[in-house]
Amino acid sequence: MVRSLLVLPLLAAAAGGVWLARGAMLRWRDLRAAETYELAGDQRPMLARAAGAMVCGVCVTALTLLTALGTFGGLSTPRPQSGAAGFVDSDSDSGSAGSGAAGGRQAAPPAAGAVPEAAPGNAAAPAVVPGPPPAPSPVPSRFDSVGHPGGGELLQSAVLGPDGKPRNVRVWLPAQYAKDPNAKFPVVVMHAATPRKTADTEVPDVFEGLSSAVQTGKSRPFILVAPEAPNGTEHPCELVAAAPQAIADDAVLRTTVAAAFRTLPPGPASWGTLGVEGGAPCAAAAALARPDLYGAAAAVSGRYDDVALVRTGAEAPATASPKLLLAAAKADAPGLDAARKLQAALRGGTGAAARADVRISDNVQDYTADRSRLRLVRQAVQYLAETLAKAS
């Protein structure tokens, strides 16, 4: 605004300077003509006009510099004083001149529990009582198709992990997902045992097991979610002993999947966990740590840290009882021994650990280890379907 106002006196000074300079030139010519004829002339009118033209020239120069450099540009947008409601100072003066759409920037809200400063002359503002932390909002994420195993569709995207870093997450949609556009599906979260890998790369026949269980009528269709295992240790599920909540309470994963797909609401009636071999301790920890979030867990062919898992169950919320299947092939003697030891340790624990419903499956036997694993996965999915159906 002030810059545009400077243009008017600039033009006036320039016009006045031209008029005075022209008058001074005419007076000078008259004086030269008078000297030629030896006549005496009055020099004062010429000097007055010349002085006025010089003053106008100085004014034109000053106004031109002020307009070009924008010395008064900061006055074009009034800056509110510190503490004015709703606005704060811009980071630089260029924001007022070049960002007309921005105008003023809204002040950041005070941190939870912070006490705002009292304005001068007023009584101290009351302290803000911190409320419960808000639930994480759904995180938009684009999932791209990467294959069609087991008659369904496999998609992948990058989702933030509990450590705040992005990691790959794969989601398998059963064939029924595309056939019924209005149906909502329960979810099984499958944990991986190898750093920077998803569980389906370790157990590629898991989709066949899921599809087979559905086709034979032993399970309703599930959405399988396979997050990438964290890096930093050779066996990620050893983190159970240090931070079971980081494995169980993966809020960003749940909200992202629920926002991107037609899932039943996260909770014990519709969400479960699955782990095979090295991922089995993670599945057991998730069910024991948060039975209010995961209604059931199936751990297949696992080896377990009894002390850590009992402590995890003892510290779990008292609102629900964990439900856990520990499955191993009949030929897997170490796996069955580990399952029975964990079952006994949980029964001797406290809190939710002592109330846990732990079942052991030891009846699977087949010609090869791969076929036994396929049958174990099918059995685990059947257990999850039956348990979640009862909870709902």
Salt bridges, closest charged atoms under 4 A:
ASP42 OD1 - ARG44 NE 3.31
ASP91 OD2 - ARG105 NH1 3.16
ASP93 OD1 - ARG79 NH2 2.27
ASP144 OD1 - ARG142 NE 2.90
ASP200 OD2 - ARG170 NH1 2.85
ASP205 OD2 - ARG373 NE 3.70
ASP249 OD1 - ARG254 NH2 3.30
ASP249 OD2 - ARG290 NH1 3.22
ASP250 OD2 - ARG167 NH2 2.62
ASP292 OD2 - ARG290 NH2 2.89
ASP332 OD1 - ARG303 NH2 3.20
ASP337 OD2 - LYS341 NZ 3.44
ASP357 OD2 - ARG359 NE 3.86
ASP362 OD2 - ARG340 NH2 3.26
ASP366 OD1 - ARG371 NE 3.18
ASP366 OD2 - ARG375 NH1 3.56
ASP370 OD1 - ARG373 NH2 3.79
